[in-house]
Structures are given as structure tokens and as C-alpha cells.
Amino acid sequence: MSFRGTHTSRCVCDVWLSGPNSIHYFGSNCMFLPTVGQANVATALESLSGADSSLTVQTLSAEHEAEVLAFLAARPVQTVFISGFIHDNGLESSLNRGTFYGCRNAKGRLEGVALIGHFTLVEVRTESALELFARLAQDCPSAHMILGEQENVAAFWNYFAQAGRTQRRACRELLFEQRTPTELLEPLIGLRQATPDDLPVILPVYAEMVCQESAVNPLEVDPTGFENRWRRRIDQGRVWVWIENGRLMFNADVMSETPDVIYLEGIYVDPEDRGRGLGVRCLSQLSRDLLQRAKSLCLLVNEQNQRARAFYEKAGYTLCGYYDTIFLHLKN
């Protein structure tokens, strides 16, 4: 989200460690918690501190999809998360685990789009729109995580926290991007797309990744939803693995995909295979294949993980953005 109107290469942020990059517990938990009612929308409009009283906000529906995607396409890398939800699920779906809102100016033009719910993702053109969405999100009982570019998360939080909401954990990460494939190496025949039969091998690894960063073990709090989420991603053809003798040697998956950008997460190399070049070769091969259907690949890595940064740079990725994620205590 950028209310300064600048088109920088900064992007979004999030969670995890245990392998080189971040894993986001986005997704299809078949559980939809209430978000924000119309009374709260009116209250948010009334509480705007700025002089701009011309803004309106609406719940977005399927008829707005083309307009919203065009708005988000102005910054394709920075909006890959929120755009990915729309491409996968549409604007109205329980799989989004939240509600999409649009903020318009006096001429009816979009000044911001937000997904408010379990995950809060915002893309705006003005600070007034940012403030409006922050105040709207204050009363969302299911709000779990805020994700965005560093300076914009800070601005969002200044408004959001005025309602007494508190942080449970915060994470700072770096966005890496690749636009040009690296040198073609000898193909690795063991790297393949995952099948549902691989779930018993990969789910414990995924759960450990999530737990290390968010302090919540999804196999304990929501095992069915967690499995369904990854089963769906496998069914979408978005998970790649190298498994030998029941051991997960390498894993990577596509969390979000738009016509321009693919976001990768869950990149994992078994500790026994680290430092031997296997991970770099697997990621390089996968990246080369994915760049045939998108202009750019991106991923996030914990700012403190120097080893992971070196890993991605060796695989042809370059630093392009700085992000923050805030995990929230649930309201009440």
C-alpha cells in the first residue's frame, strides 16, 4: 500500500523461518469469521481526522472485479498478495476469510482497496484512504495479521492502535525478486509437483515453519483446516517437492499468482542437504520454469536470516523491498 503515489519496488511482508524464506498461513480453512458491519463503516467515516469528507466506502462485489484488478495492476509486485486472493477466489468468497472494501473519492474513483478480516491487506493512493481502512479494521473481531510495506504498516498501525488493539508478535522481512532466469543447469529429475499422497510427509514440515514464526501450531489448533488448505494448493498444481525414501529434501510452493507476478513461499531444504547446492539448483530450475508464465517472481525472507539471503542471491534473486507483519491479539 502506498499513499504517496510512488511506484517503487517495495512490496509486502510476512512470516516463518526453518527453511530459507517465509510461509504465510493464508487460506482456505473453510471457516469464515465475522468482519465489519455497516454501522462500523459509518463510524469509521465519521471519525476521519482529515479534512477530506468526500470519501465513501463500499463492500466490493463481483461486478467490481475488473475495476479493482486494474487498480491493483498499477503496482503488480506490491499487490501480488491481495490480487492473488481475487484471482483465486473472486471478491466474494469465504476462502478470503475476510471482506473486500473499496474507498472512492468525490468523482467515484477508487483511492484504495482493502481485504479486512483474518488477514488485512491494503493498497491505497492517499493517506485519508489508509486512515479510513485502519479505523474500519479496528472493529474486526477476526483480525489476525496486518501485512505490508514497512512505512505503510507503521502509518496504518498509528490509526489502528488507537482503538486499543495490541501486537502479539511483529516480523520484519525483505522482499527478493527475480525477472531473468539464471543459467540453465542439468535438469533435476527428482523435482516434481506434489500429489495429495505427499501430505503426510510435507504437513509436519509446514506446521513447524508456521509455528516457528507465529508461535501457533496449526496442526494443534486447526488440523483439518490446515490440511485442506495445503490439499487445495496441491490440487491447484502449486506445490513442488523432492522426496526420497519418505524424506522431504526440497519444497517450494506458489502462494499467490497473477498474470504478472508469482509469489513463492515455503521454500525448504532438508538440514542434511543444506550447503551442498541442492536447494539452489532446485529453486533455480523451478524459477526458470515459472518465469515462462509470469514476468516476475518474488519471495520474502526474515531480515535476520543472513544465510537465507545468501541462498536466494545465489539462486538469482535480488533485494527489492522491505516489509513488516504484525500478528494481533484477537479483539476481546
N, C-alpha and C positions, 0 to 999 in steps of 0.2 A: 504494500500500500504506500503510495507516495502522494502526499498532499501538496508537494512543491511543484508537481507537473514536470519534473525532470525525468528523462529516460536514461537512468543509469543501469549498470549491470548488477545492481544489488538485488537480492532475492529473498527467499523465505528461510525459516529455521526450524529445527526440532530436536529429536531425542536419540538416545541409545549409545552404546559402546560395544564391547565384547568382540566385535569384528571391527573392520575399519570405519564404517560410517554409521549413519543414523537410521533407526527404524521407527516408523510412525504407526501408532495404533489407531489408524483411521479405519472406519469402515463399517462393514455390513454385519452388525451384531443383531439384526432383527429386533432391536429394542429402540423405541423412539420415546424419549422423554419430552415433556412439555417445554416450549421455549418461551416466547414472549407474546403476551396478549395485546389486543388493540388499546386497552387502557394504558398500558405501559408505553405504547408508541406515542400516544398523545402526551403523556407525561414527559417523555424524552424531548419532544418538540418544544414543549413549554419551558424546559429547563436549559435550553441552549444559552450559553453565556454570551455568544457573539451577537452582533447587530443584525446578522442575516436571518430575517424571519420568513424568507421566501421559500425555504426548503420544505419539501414534502417527502414522506417516506411511504413505501408500499411493500406489501408482500409480493414477491415475484412469482409468476406462474409460467406455464409452458408457452404462452403467447409472447413472452418477453425474451425467450431463449436466444434468438438470433441477435437481438439488440445487445443483450448482456455479453454474449461471446465476442461481439465486435468491440465492445468497450474494453473487455479484458485483453483482447488481442493487441492492444497498443503496447503492452508490456508482457510479451508471451512467456519469458523466463520467470519473471517475478510473479506471474499469476498462474503458474502451472498447477498449483495445488487446487485452487478454487475452480479453475476451468476444468480440471480433471474430474471433479465431482459432477459437474454439469454434463460433460461428455459421457460419463459412465452412467449417471442416474437420472439426468434431467434436473430441472429446478424444483420439482415437487416429488420427493421420494423419502420414505423412511430410512433408506440406506444413507442419506446425507446426514442423518442424526442431528438435524437442525433445520432452520428455515432461512431461505434466501430473502434478503431485503434490498430494495433499490432506493437511493436518495436522489431526488431531482431538484433542479433549480427552477426559477420562475418561468423559464421557457420550456420546461418539461424535459430537459436534457439530463441524462444521468451524470451525477457527480460522484457517485460511489455505489459499490456493490458489496454486500457482506453476507457471509454464512454465519449465523449465530446459533449456537447450540453446543453440543459436546465439544466441537472444535470451532473456534472463532477465527475466521479468515476475512480480511478486509482489504479492498482496493478502492482508494479514493483519489480525488483530484483536489479537494480543498480540506482545510482543517475543520471547517464547520461540519462537513460530512463525517469526518473522523470522530468529532465530538458527539455527534448525533448517534452514531453506531455504538460508541462506547457507553453512552448513557442507556441506550436500548438494551445492551448486553448485561447491564448491571442486574436486571431482574430475571435473567435467565437461570432457572434452578439447575439446569443440566450442564452449564458451562464448566468445562474441564481443562481446556487448554487454549491459550492465545499464542498465535504463531505469526511472525512477520519480520520485516526488515528492522534492524536494531533501533534506529532513530524513531521509527514509526510505532513500534511496540512501546517505546518509552512514552511517546506522546499519548497513545491510546490508554496506557496504564494510568497516566496522570488524571484522566477523566474517570476511568472505570473504577479506580480505587476509592474515589470519593464516597462511594456507597458502602464502604467498609469491607469490600471483598479483599481477601488476603492470598498471598502466594504460598503454595505448598513446596514448590521447587522451581528453580529457574535454570535455563541452559543457554549457553552461548555457542553458536556454531558458525562454520564457514561454508559458503556455497562454492562448489567447484563445478566447472563446465568444460565440455569437450564439443567442438564443432567439426574437427577434421580427424578422420581415423588415423591411428598410428600405423607404423609399418606392419605389413602382413607377415605373421609368423606361421610356422607349421600348425595346421589345424589340430585342435584337441578333440578327439573323438569321444571322450568321456563327458564332455559338457553337453547337456541336453535339457529340454523342457521337462519340468516336473509333472508327475501324474498324481492323482489322489492317493495312490498306493504309497507315495513317498511321505505322506503326512506324519506317520509315526516317527519317522527319522527327523524331519525338519521342525515339527512343532515345539519340541523341548528347546531347541536352539533359539527359535523365535521368541519363546517365552522368556528365556534368560536375557536376551537382548532388551526386551521391553522392561523387564524387572530391574535391570542394572541402571537404567536411566530414569524411569518413572517411579521406582520403588513399589510398583504394583505387579504382582504375578498374575497375568490374565488366565493362566490355567487353573488358578485357585478361585478367582473372583467370577469368571465367566468362561468356563472351558468350552461350552457348546458354541457360544458366540465367536470365541476366538478361532475355533476350528472352522466354523462356517465362513469366517472372513477369509482365511487362507485357502479353503477349498474353492471359494468363488474366484480368487485370484489365479489359482491353478487352472480352473476351468476356462478362464479368460486367456490362458496361454502366456501369463506374465511372470512365471517363476522359472528360473534356470538353476540346475543343480549338477554337481558331480558327486555321485555316491558310489563307493566301493566297499563291498563286504559290510554293508549296513552302516558305514561311517560317512557322514556328510563332510566332504573335503572342501567344497565351494558352493556358495549360494548367492544368488542375486535376484531381485525381482523389481518389476515396474510397478511403482505405487500410483503414478499418475501419468496420463498420456494425452497430449493434444496433437493436432496436425503439425505443430512447430516444435514442440519440446516433449521430451520424455524424462521423467524424474525417476531415478533409481534409488532403492534403499535395500536394507537387509543384506548388504554385501558382507559375506562371512568366509573366512578361510580357517580351516581347522588348525589349531595350535601346532599340531605335528607337522603341518605342511608350510607353515609360515617361514619366510626367509629363503625359500627355495625357488621362487619365481613362478610358482603355480598360480597364485592369485592374480598376479599381474597379467599373465598370459590369458587366463580365463576372462578377466574383465576386459582386456584389450580386444579379444575375439568377439565377446558379446557386444561391446561398444561399436565395433565395426559393423556388425550385423544390424544393430538398432539404428545407426546413422543412415541406413538406406531408406528408412521410413520417417525420419524426423531431421530437422535442421540442427538440433542441439540436444545434448544430454546433460543432465545436472544431477548433483547429489550433495548431501550435507555431511559434515564431519565435525565432531566435537573439537572446539578450539584448542583444547589442551592435549589432544592426541597427535603428537608430532609424528609418530610412526605411521599413522594413517594418512597424514598429509603427504608424507614422502611416498607412500604407496600409490596414492592417486596421481601424484605428479609423474611418477614413473610410468603409469598407465596412460598418460597423455592428457590429464585433466589440469586445468589452471584455475587459480583462485579468482572469483568474480564477485563475491558478495559476503555480507556479514549479517547474521540473523540471531534473533532471540526467540526463545519459547518460554512461556510461563505456565506452569501447572497450578491449578487453583484448588483451594479448599471448596467443596461444594457449598452452595448457598444454604444457610440454616442447617 
